[in-house]
Amino acid sequence: MKPILFLFLLGITVVSGIIRLDGGDGGGDWDYGGGGGGGGHHHHSHSSSSSEEHGHGGHHGPRPPRPPPSRCPSDWMTFNRAQGPWCVKVFYGSTSYTSYTAQSMCQTQGAVLTGIQDADERIQLANAARIVNNANGGLGVLWIGATRRAQCPSKNACAPLGTFEWTDGHTTGTDGFFYAPSEPNALRDANWGIQSCLVLIVSVADGQMGNWNYPHASMDDGFCQRPWPMYACGKTPS
């Protein structure tokens, strides 16, 4: 055999041997490039197990328990608002309170004078206040958390729904406002100034009118300095 032909055949044999060594027996550890089918997957699995052994894998331990959802105290009403739950309770004082002192009394409960988000809340609050009022022989007037806007110093300065704003930091919009006829009328007093706070009227029974012959669950602007025994507090769940 001629030397050139012999070398040529020897080259074919060596190349064939390399091909068999690389992929023929499934020895994936030789395939560091990951190009071969079975070999690439074997190499990847070794890397994964190695990562897990060094803390990079899935052994994170049990998840800590989620905290229970916050809830209102059992003797407070819960109003589920779009901005989150809101807790409300009606109180009847051992004495009568101005709007300012009523606010201070709410603060002792970790709360503030509450606003009213919508008509449903308004009716529920007025009905709850009716029970409290009737149990105490009250006058049917309830302090709530709103104040006259500075740009609305007279009856015709603003539209009724734009005259007051909520002060509790949680109530939004104007859907909760509902005034008695001709209110808010912005009366003035020589000592107290303009009516800048808001009360909710509570009648003693369905079909009966409340104070000043106003409907149950309607609102009236009042002098902040005038004392009333009932007030409604609101707070977020603790």
N, C-alpha and C positions, 0 to 999 in steps of 0.2 A: 504494500500500500504506500502511496506517495505521502510524504510528510505533510503536505498542505492539506490533503483530504483527511488525514488522521487528526490534525489539529481542529479542522472544521467540525468533525463528528464529536470530538472531545468537548468542544464548546457547547454543542447542543445538549450533551449529557449533563454538563454542569448547570446550564440554565434550567433544564427540566428538574434537576434536583432542588434548585432554589425555589422553583414554583411549588413543588410538592411540600417543601419545608415551610413555606410561608402560609399556605392555605389548605393543604391537603388533609391534615390530621386534626383541624379544628383548634390548633394551639394558639388561642387568642393572645397570649401574653407576648407573642412576638410582634403583634401588629400595633405598635405604639402610635401609628398615624390614625388608627380608627377607621381605615378605609375598608377593610374586609368586613363582610356581613357579620358572621358569628363572633369573630375576634373582637370587633369594636364594642359589641355589647358586653362581652366579658370584662373588658378593661374598664368600662364605665361603671359596672357594678362594683368592682374593687374600689374605685374612687369613692363611690357613695358610702360603702360600708366604712371606709377609712374616715370619711367626714363625720359620720355618726359617732364613731368611736372617739373622735376628738371634740365632740360637743357641738358640731355644726348641723346635726341631723334633727330628728323629730322627738327626742326624748326631753320634753319640757316639763314633765310632771303635771299633776291635775290642775285645772283652772281654779282660781279662787272663786268662791260663791258670789253671785251677784247680790248687791245690797237689796233689801226689800223695797218696793215702791213706797214713796212718801205718801202719807195719808193724813187727812184732817183729823183732829180730835173727834171722838165719838159724839160729843154734844155740839159740834159745829156742823153747819151745812157745807156740802162740797159742790161747788159750781165748776164743771169741767169746761173750761174755756179753751179757745184755740191757742192762747198764749200760755196755757198750763193751768193746772187745778188751782182753785182759790177757795179758801175757807172763810165762812161768814157766820157770825153769831150776833143775835140781838141781846142787848143788856138793858136792864131797868135799874137806874141808880137809886141809892138810898136817899139821895138828894137830887135836885135838878142841876143840869150842867149846861154851861155855854158850849158853843161849838169847840172852843179852845180846850176847855176842861174835859169835854167828851173825848177829844183827841188824846189827851193825856191819859185818860182811863183806858183807852184802847192800847196805848203803848205799854201799860202794865201787863197786857195780855200778849205782848210781842206782836202787836197788830197796829193798824191805823183805821181811821174812819173809812168805811168801804165805799167804793163806787159801785155802779150797777151796769153790767155789760149789755143786757138786752131785756126785752119785755118779759121773758120767762123768769129771769132772775128777779125782776122788779115785783112780779106777782108773788113769787115764792117768799121773797123777803117781807113784803107787806103782810102776807098771811101768817108768817112766823111771828112778826111783830104784833099782830092782832091777838094771838094767844098770850103773849107776854103782857100786852097792854090790858087785856080783860082780866088777867089774873091779879093785876095790881091796881085796877081802877084808874088807869092812866088817862091822859088827855089825847092820845092818838096822834102824836107827832114824834117823828124819829129823825135824829141827826144822821146824815150820810156825808160821804167825803167828796165834796165839790166846792169850788169857789168861783166867784164871778170874775170873768176876764176883765183886765184893766181897760181894754178898749170898748167895754160895754157898760158905761156908767149910767145909762138911762134905759127906759123901757124900749124905746124905738132905735137905740143905737145899734143893736144887733138883732138878728133873727133869734127866736127863742132857743132853738137847738144849738146856737153858737154862743149863747150868753155865758154859760158856765163850762168849766173844765174839771175833770176828775183829778183828785189829788193823791190817790193811793199808790201811784206808780205802777199799777197793773191793769186797771180798767182802760179800755180804749174806745174810740169812736163816740157816736152820739145816739146809738140805738137804745141805750138805757134811759134816756131822758124822756119823761112824759109829764107834761105840766097840766095843772088844773086850769080851767078857763080863765083867760086874762092874765095868766102868770107866765113868766116872772115879770112882776110889775115895778120892781126897783123903787119901792117906797124909801123915803128918807126920814131920819130922825135927827133932832137937833143935837143929841148927845152921841148917838151910835152911828150916824152917817147913813150910807146906803145899805140895803139888804144884800149882803155879799156871800151868805152861806145858804145851804140847801137842806130842806127837810122833806121827808116822805110822809104823806098823810095816811092814817090807818083808821078805818071805821070799825065799829064793834061787831058788825055782822054783814053778810051779803045783802045787797039791796038797800043798805042804809048809807047815808052820806057821813063823811068825817068832819073834822074841825073846819070851821068857816064854810060849812056846807060844800066841801070839796069831795070829789070821788075817792074811794078807796084806791090806794096804790098810785095816786097822783102826786106831783111835786109842787113845791112852792118855795120861792126865795124868801129867806128870813134873816133877821138881824143876828149876826154871829154872837152877840152879847146876850141874847135872850135865853134864859135857861129852860131846858126841857129834860124830862127824866129818862127818855129812851134814846139809845144810840146803837148803831150797827158797826161792828168791827170786822175787818178783813185781813187775812194774812196768807202767805204761801204755806204749804204743808211743811212740817219740820222733819 
